[in-house]
Amino acid sequence: MSNDPALWWNDFWPDLLKILATYVLTAAIGWDREREAHSAGVRTFPIVGIASCGYLLILGPGADAAAQSRVLQGLITGIGFVGGGAILKDGINVRGMATAASIWNAGVIGAAVAMNRLPIGIALAVINLFTLRALRPLKTQLDRNDPQAGS
């Protein structure tokens, strides 16, 4: 990045677009979870997504693969911890696994967008939403057949 503050804005606008794209993609998943009254939703998902995007963006365009790898490793671990908070145990049942996995995916969406892989971020968001929405009737039917099944 240049030392000239006037040039900072030239770097800022493309990064802002990445953050906004991440926000939109992850907010859609959060909205779905919120609509289903899950423990994480419309606020958590975009924050996880844009934070992941931001961590990689602050490395700058000249970051080496080792630095990117270290940030990704930290994100994978940290977001797994955040997702763990969405998992609830109710007797012998465990709920929130799909929400936890979706939180993890929100982080990957942010990372993909930050690393100029927007099509991957879009694909991950679409597949995540498809899985949550389209497979819900199947999950309901399976749970009905197995009363001990969790979420």
N, C-alpha and C positions, 0 to 999 in steps of 0.2 A: 504494500500500500504506500502511496506517495506521502511525503511529509507536508504537502500543500493541502490545507483544509478544503480549498475550493475543489480539489480533485476527489476528495473523499466521497462526495455525492455521486460521482460517476460510478464508483464501486457500490454505493448504497442501493441504488434503484434496482439493479438486477437481483441483489440479495433480498430486498424487500418483496419483490415479486415471488421469490422462492418461499419466503415465509408465509405470504398470503396464500399461495397455492397449497402449501402444507396445511394451513389453517382450514381452508375450505374442505380439503380431502378428509381431514381427521374430524372436523366438526360434523360431517355427515354421519360418520360412524358413532360419534358421541350422541348425536341426536337420536339415533336408533336405540342405543342403550338407555338413554334417558326416557324415551317413550315406553320402553319395557320396564321402567322403574328399577334399573339395576344400580349397584352401588357407585358406579362411576359413569359419567355421562358427558353432557354437552360442554362442561367446563374442563374436565380432566383430559379428554382426548386431544383437543386442540393444544392444550398446554404441553402435554407430552410430545406431540408432534413438532411444535415450533421450537421447543427446547432442544430436541434432537437435531433439528435443522440448524438452529443457532450454534450449537456446540461445534458442528462441522464447518459452518460458515466462518466462525472466528479464526479458524486455522488459516484462512486465506487461500487464494487460488494456487499458491506455490507450495502448499503443504506436501511433504513427502509421504510415501505410503506407510512408513512406520508410524508417523504421527497420526495419520488417519486411522490406522489399525488400533492404536492405543485408545483413541477417542471412541471408536466403535465398540471396543471391548468394554469400556466403562459404561457406555450407553446400554449395552445388552444386559449387563449385570444390574445396573441401577434401575432400569425400567422393569426388569424382572421383579425387583423388590417392590416397586410401586404396584405392579399387577398383583403381587401376592396379597396386597391389602384389599383387593376386590374379591378374594376368595373367602367364602363364609362356610363354616361347618355348622350344620343343623342336625344334631343327633348323628345318625350314620350317613346322612346325606351331605354332599359338598356342592355348594352353589357358587357360581361366578367364574367358572373356568373359561367360558367363552369371552366374558368381559375381560378377564386377565390376559388372555391370549390376544384380544383385540387391542388392549393397551400396548402390549409389546409390539404389535404390528403398527400401531400409530407411530411409535418411535422409528421403526424401519422406514415408514413412509417419509417422515421428516428427513431421515438420513439420505434416502434415495433422491429426494428433491434437491437437497443441499449439494449432492455430488453430481448434479446435472443429469440425473436419471429419472426425469419427470414421468416418462411412460411407465417405468416400473412402479413409481409411487401411485399413479392412477390405477394401474392393474391391481396392485395390492389393495387399494381402497375399494375398488369395485368387487373384487373377489371376497373381501371381508364382508361387505354389505350383503352380497349374494348369499354367502354362507349363513349369516345371521338371519336374513329374512326368508329366503327360499327353503332353507332346511329346517326352519322352525316347526312346520307341521309334522315333519318326520320325527323330530326330537320329541314333540308332544305325544305322538303316537307311541314311540318307543317307551317313554316315561309311563304312559298309561298301562302298557303291558308289563312293566317292571316297576312296581311302586317304590323300590329302594333306589332307583336311578337318581343321580344328582343332575345338576345343571352343567 
